[in-house]
Amino acid sequence: MSVVSEARPACSEGFTPKTVVFQPDRPLLTDGGGRIAPLAVAYETYGALNAARSNAILLCHALTGDQYAAGVNPVTGKTGWWEAMVGPGKPFDTNRYFLICSNVVGGCMGTTGPASINPTTGKPYGVDFPVVTIRDMVRAQAMLIDHLGVETLFCVAGGSMGGMQVLQWAASYPERVFSAMPIATAAKHSAQNIAFHEVGRQAVMADPDWRSGRYQEQGVRPEKGLAVARMSAHITYLSEAALQRKFGRKLQDRSAPTFSFDADFQVENYLRYQGLAFVERFDANSYLFVTRACDYFDLAADYGGSLAMAFKDTKTRFCVVSFTSDWLYPTSDSRAIVHALNAGGASVSFVEIESDKGHDAFLLHEPMFIATTRGFLDSAADARGLAPDGTSK
C-alpha cells in the first residue's frame, strides 16, 4: 500500500489531494457485486492524534461535500463546509481531537469515482463505475482508518448523507465507534427524496452533452443539466421561511418585470448562480452515483426490517440532532432513529433545534447546534478519558 495521488478527475483539476491508494490485492467489493481496484481515498486531517490513538473523529460529508471540512478548499477557494464547527476552540476542537474527513467513494475530489481512470480500459469509468451504496462508502472509510492506525474512533459525525454514513458506521462497526452524531438525517431515504433525486438525474441525462456518460472522452460536460439538478436540489435544502426572508418577491436589478423569461426575481437569479457555481466543482456522473447511493439506503432492511436490531446491545453513545424547519429529513425521521436506539438499548440523547434555515441549518452558524455538539463531545470525552489538551488521562 502506498500514499500517492491518482489521476485527477475533471472537476478537481489543479490540485493534488492527500490520497492513499489501495492496490488491486485490496479491492473494494461493492454491495452491487462490483470490484474497485485500485482504490484511491482522498482525505484531510486536522489536529494531532494522541499517543493512545483515542482522540480520532471521523467527519462524514453530505451529498456534494468533500474532504475539506475546514480551512480553505483548494478547488473553490472558499472556506470548508464545516468551518463553523471545526477548528481551535470550536466544538470539533483541533487542539483536542484528531479529525479525519475523506471524500466518499464515487465522489470527484480525489477518491475513486466515475471520473477516475478505469485500469481495464485506460479511459474514465463513466457509467461503467460500479453503483455504490452508503455501506460501500463506509467500507472505504474503514480501509482509510485502518491505514491511519486508528482502531477505535472517538466519534463519527455528519449530517444529511453524512448522517447516513454515521448510522452505517454504528451498525457495521459498533466496536469501533465510541460515540456517534447523526445529524439532520434518516435511516432510509423517503419516496419524496428518491423522487427529487430522480428529477436531478434525469436533468443531467437529458443534457445532450451527457453523451451516455462518456462526455469526458469527448471533451464536453453536461453543464446545463447538472446546473438544473443543483437548482432543484438546492430548493430542498432551504425552508419556505428562509426563502421568503431572504428573497420574497424582490426583483433582481430592475424596477419592473420584463415580461420575459429572464431572471426577474432575486430568487431566480440566486438559483441560477447556485447551478453555475456547482458545475465548476462537481462531476455530473458523480452526482448520479452519490444520489443513487442515498436512494438505496435503508438500514432496517439489512436487519430483517427492524431498525432496532441494527443497534442491538451497542455500546456506542449517540446524540441525534434534527431541525424544526428541515422538510427534507424532518424531525420524524430522527425520532424513528431515537426510538430504534432506545429499543436496542443504546445510550442516546435527542435534540430538536428551533431554526427556520431548513435542512442546511447544520452547515450554518446555529448557536444551539454549536452548544449541543460541544456538550455532547465534552461529555463523551470525559467518559473516554480525554483531557482538554487531547491527551489520554
C-alpha positions in Angstrom: 0.0 0.0 0.0 1.4 3.4 -0.9 0.3 7.0 -0.5 0.2 8.5 -3.9 -2.1 10.7 -5.9 -4.4 9.2 -8.5 -5.1 10.8 -11.9 -7.1 13.8 -11.1 -10.8 13.9 -12.2 -12.1 16.7 -14.4 -13.8 18.5 -11.5 -10.7 18.7 -9.4 -8.0 19.8 -11.8 -5.2 21.9 -10.4 -4.7 20.3 -7.0 -3.2 17.1 -5.6 -5.2 15.8 -2.7 -3.8 13.8 0.2 -4.5 10.3 -1.0 -4.0 6.7 0.0 -4.2 4.1 -2.8 -5.1 0.5 -2.0 -3.6 -1.7 -4.6 -5.5 -4.4 -6.5 -4.7 -7.0 -3.9 -7.0 -5.0 -1.6 -10.1 -4.2 -3.7 -13.3 -2.6 -2.5 -16.0 -5.2 -3.2 -19.4 -3.4 -3.5 -22.9 -4.4 -2.5 -23.9 -4.5 -6.1 -21.2 -7.1 -7.0 -18.6 -4.6 -8.3 -14.9 -4.5 -7.7 -13.0 -1.3 -7.4 -9.2 -1.7 -7.7 -7.0 0.1 -7.3 -9.0 2.3 -4.8 -7.8 5.8 -4.1 -9.2 7.5 -1.0 -8.6 11.3 -0.7 -8.7 12.8 2.8 -7.7 15.6 5.0 -6.8 15.6 8.7 -6.9 18.4 11.3 -5.3 18.4 14.7 -3.0 15.7 16.1 -3.5 12.0 17.0 -2.6 11.4 20.7 -0.2 8.7 21.8 -3.1 6.4 22.8 -4.8 6.9 19.4 -8.0 7.6 21.3 -9.0 11.1 20.1 -9.8 10.5 16.4 -13.1 11.8 15.0 -14.3 10.9 11.5 -16.3 13.6 9.9 -18.7 12.4 7.1 -19.6 14.9 4.4 -23.0 15.4 2.8 -24.1 14.7 -0.7 -21.9 17.2 -2.7 -19.4 17.8 0.1 -15.8 16.8 0.2 -12.8 16.2 2.5 -12.3 20.0 3.1 -14.3 20.4 6.2 -12.3 23.4 7.4 -9.6 25.8 6.2 -9.6 26.8 2.5 -10.9 24.5 -0.1 -8.2 24.4 -2.8 -10.7 23.9 -5.6 -13.3 26.6 -4.7 -11.1 29.0 -2.7 -13.9 29.1 -0.2 -13.8 28.1 3.5 -14.5 24.5 4.4 -18.1 23.2 4.6 -18.0 22.9 8.4 -15.9 25.9 9.2 -18.4 27.0 11.9 -17.7 23.7 13.8 -14.1 22.7 13.1 -11.0 24.5 14.5 -9.2 25.5 17.7 -11.8 26.2 20.4 -14.7 25.2 18.2 -16.9 22.1 19.0 -14.7 19.8 16.9 -11.7 21.3 18.7 -8.5 20.7 16.7 -6.5 21.3 19.9 -8.2 18.3 21.5 -9.2 16.0 18.7 -7.7 14.4 15.6 -10.2 15.0 12.8 -10.3 12.9 9.6 -12.5 13.7 6.7 -12.4 11.7 3.4 -14.1 12.2 0.0 -16.6 9.4 -0.4 -16.1 6.6 -3.0 -18.0 7.6 -6.1 -17.1 11.3 -5.4 -14.9 13.6 -7.5 -12.3 15.2 -5.2 -9.6 12.6 -5.5 -11.4 9.4 -4.3 -12.0 6.9 -7.0 -15.2 7.6 -8.8 -16.8 7.7 -12.3 -14.3 10.4 -13.5 -11.3 8.2 -12.5 -9.4 6.1 -15.0 -10.7 2.6 -15.4 -7.5 0.4 -15.4 -9.2 -2.1 -17.7 -9.8 0.4 -20.5 -7.5 3.3 -19.8 -10.4 5.6 -20.1 -12.7 7.3 -17.5 -15.1 4.8 -15.9 -18.1 6.9 -16.6 -21.3 4.9 -16.1 -19.2 1.7 -16.0 -18.3 2.6 -12.5 -19.9 0.2 -10.0 -23.0 1.6 -8.4 -22.1 2.2 -4.8 -24.1 2.3 -1.5 -23.7 4.1 1.8 -22.2 0.9 3.2 -19.6 0.8 0.4 -18.7 4.4 1.3 -18.2 3.3 4.9 -16.2 0.3 3.9 -13.8 2.5 2.1 -13.6 4.9 5.1 -12.8 1.9 7.3 -9.9 1.0 5.0 -8.6 4.5 5.4 -9.0 4.4 9.2 -7.0 1.1 9.3 -4.3 2.7 7.2 -4.1 5.6 9.6 -3.6 3.2 12.5 -6.8 4.0 14.4 -8.6 1.1 15.9 -11.5 2.9 17.6 -13.0 6.2 16.6 -13.8 8.5 19.5 -16.7 9.9 17.4 -18.2 9.6 13.9 -20.3 12.7 13.0 -22.0 14.1 9.9 -25.2 15.5 8.5 -27.6 14.5 5.7 -25.8 11.8 3.6 -23.0 12.1 6.2 -25.5 11.2 8.9 -26.4 8.1 6.9 -22.7 7.1 7.0 -22.7 7.7 10.7 -25.6 5.3 11.2 -24.0 2.7 8.9 -20.7 3.0 10.9 -22.6 2.4 14.1 -24.3 -0.6 12.7 -21.4 -2.2 10.8 -18.6 -1.4 13.2 -20.1 -0.9 16.7 -17.0 -1.9 18.4 -15.0 0.8 16.6 -17.3 3.7 17.3 -17.3 5.2 20.9 -19.8 7.9 20.1 -21.9 9.0 17.1 -23.7 12.1 16.0 -26.2 11.5 13.1 -27.5 15.0 12.2 -30.4 16.0 10.0 -30.7 12.6 8.5 -32.8 9.4 8.2 -32.3 5.6 8.4 -33.9 5.3 5.0 -34.5 7.5 2.0 -38.1 8.5 1.6 -40.1 8.2 -1.6 -40.1 12.0 -1.8 -36.4 12.2 -1.6 -35.9 9.5 -4.2 -38.2 11.5 -6.4 -36.2 14.7 -6.1 -33.0 12.8 -6.8 -34.6 11.2 -9.9 -35.5 14.7 -11.2 -31.9 15.7 -10.9 -30.5 12.6 -12.5 -33.0 13.0 -15.5 -31.9 16.6 -15.9 -28.3 15.5 -16.2 -29.0 12.6 -18.6 -31.3 14.8 -20.7 -28.4 17.2 -21.5 -27.2 16.4 -25.0 -23.6 16.8 -23.7 -24.0 13.9 -21.2 -23.2 11.6 -24.2 -24.4 8.5 -22.4 -22.0 9.2 -19.6 -18.9 9.4 -22.0 -18.7 13.2 -22.0 -15.1 13.3 -20.6 -13.8 11.2 -23.6 -15.5 13.7 -25.9 -14.3 16.8 -24.2 -17.6 18.2 -23.2 -19.6 18.5 -19.9 -23.4 18.4 -19.3 -23.3 21.7 -17.5 -26.8 22.8 -18.2 -28.4 19.5 -17.0 -26.2 19.5 -13.9 -27.0 23.1 -13.1 -30.7 22.4 -13.2 -30.2 19.3 -11.0 -28.4 21.5 -8.5 -31.1 24.2 -8.6 -33.8 21.7 -7.9 -31.9 20.1 -5.1 -30.9 23.4 -3.5 -34.6 24.3 -3.0 -34.9 21.2 -0.8 -32.0 22.4 1.4 -33.8 25.6 2.4 -37.2 26.4 4.0 -40.0 28.5 2.8 -39.4 30.9 5.7 -35.8 31.2 4.8 -36.5 31.8 1.1 -39.2 34.4 2.0 -37.0 36.2 4.4 -34.0 36.3 2.0 -35.8 37.0 -1.3 -39.6 37.3 -1.0 -40.8 38.6 -4.4 -37.9 41.2 -4.8 -36.9 41.9 -8.3 -33.3 41.5 -9.5 -31.7 44.7 -10.6 -34.8 46.2 -12.1 -37.8 48.2 -11.0 -40.5 46.4 -13.0 -41.0 42.9 -14.6 -39.5 42.4 -18.1 -42.4 40.2 -19.2 -39.8 37.7 -20.4 -38.1 34.5 -19.1 -35.1 36.4 -17.8 -34.4 36.1 -14.1 -36.7 38.9 -13.0 -36.8 37.7 -9.4 -33.9 37.6 -7.0 -34.7 34.0 -6.1 -34.4 33.0 -9.7 -31.0 34.7 -10.0 -29.8 33.0 -6.8 -30.7 29.6 -8.1 -29.1 30.2 -11.4 -25.9 31.3 -9.6 -26.0 28.1 -7.4 -26.3 26.0 -10.5 -23.5 27.7 -12.4 -21.1 27.6 -9.4 -21.9 23.9 -8.8 -20.8 22.7 -12.3 -17.4 24.2 -11.7 -16.6 22.0 -8.8 -18.6 18.8 -9.3 -18.7 15.9 -11.8 -22.0 15.1 -13.4 -21.6 11.3 -13.2 -20.6 11.6 -9.6 -23.9 13.3 -8.9 -25.7 10.4 -10.4 -23.8 7.9 -8.3 -24.0 9.6 -4.9 -27.7 10.4 -5.2 -28.3 6.7 -6.1 -26.3 5.6 -3.0 -28.7 7.7 -0.9 -31.7 6.2 -2.6 -30.6 2.7 -1.8 -30.1 3.4 1.9 -32.5 1.5 4.1 -30.6 0.4 7.2 -33.5 -1.6 8.7 -33.8 -3.7 5.5 -30.4 -5.2 6.4 -31.7 -6.4 9.8 -35.0 -8.1 8.9 -36.9 -4.8 8.7 -36.1 -3.9 12.3 -34.0 -0.8 12.8 -33.6 -1.6 16.5 -31.7 -4.8 15.5 -29.2 -2.7 13.7 -28.2 -1.2 17.1 -28.9 -4.1 19.4 -26.7 -4.1 22.5 -24.5 -1.4 21.1 -22.1 0.3 23.5 -21.9 3.4 21.3 -23.3 6.6 22.8 -25.4 8.7 20.4 -26.6 12.3 20.0 -29.3 12.6 17.4 -30.0 16.1 16.1 -32.8 17.5 13.9 -34.0 21.0 12.9 -37.6 22.1 13.1 -37.7 23.6 9.5 -36.0 20.7 7.8 -38.5 19.2 5.5 -36.0 17.1 3.5 -35.2 15.0 6.6 -37.9 16.0 9.1 -37.7 15.5 12.8 -40.0 12.5 12.5 -37.0 10.7 10.7 -34.8 11.5 13.7 -37.4 10.3 16.2 -37.6 7.0 14.4 -33.8 6.6 14.8 -34.1 7.5 18.5 -36.9 5.0 19.1 -34.8 2.3 17.4 -31.8 3.2 19.5 -33.9 3.1 22.7 -35.3 -0.3 21.7 -31.8 -1.6 21.0 -30.7 -0.5 24.5 -28.4 2.3 23.3 -27.4 5.4 25.2 -29.0 8.2 23.3 -29.8 11.9 23.6 -32.0 13.7 21.2 -32.2 17.4 20.4 -34.6 19.1 18.0 -33.2 22.6 17.3 -35.5 25.5 16.6 -34.4 27.0 13.3 -36.0 28.5 10.2 -33.0 27.8 8.0 -34.1 24.4 6.7 -32.0 21.4 6.1 -28.8 23.4 5.6 -29.0 24.6 9.2 -26.4 22.1 10.3 -23.9 23.8 8.0 -24.6 27.3 9.2 -23.9 29.2 12.4 -26.6 27.9 14.7 -25.7 28.7 18.4 -27.9 25.9 19.8 -26.4 23.3 17.5 -22.9 24.5 18.4 -23.7 24.3 22.1 -25.3 20.8 21.7 -22.3 19.4 19.8 -19.8 20.9 22.3 -21.8 19.5 25.2 -22.1 16.0 23.8 -18.4 15.8 22.8 -17.3 17.1 26.2 -19.4 14.5 28.0 -18.1 11.7 25.7 -14.6 12.9 26.1 -14.9 12.7 29.9 -16.2 9.1 29.6 -13.4 8.3 27.2 -10.8 9.8 29.5 -9.7 12.5 27.1 -8.0 15.6 28.8 -8.8 19.1 27.4 -5.5 19.0 25.5 -6.4 15.8 23.8 -4.1 13.5 25.8 -5.5 10.4 27.4 -6.0 10.6 31.1 
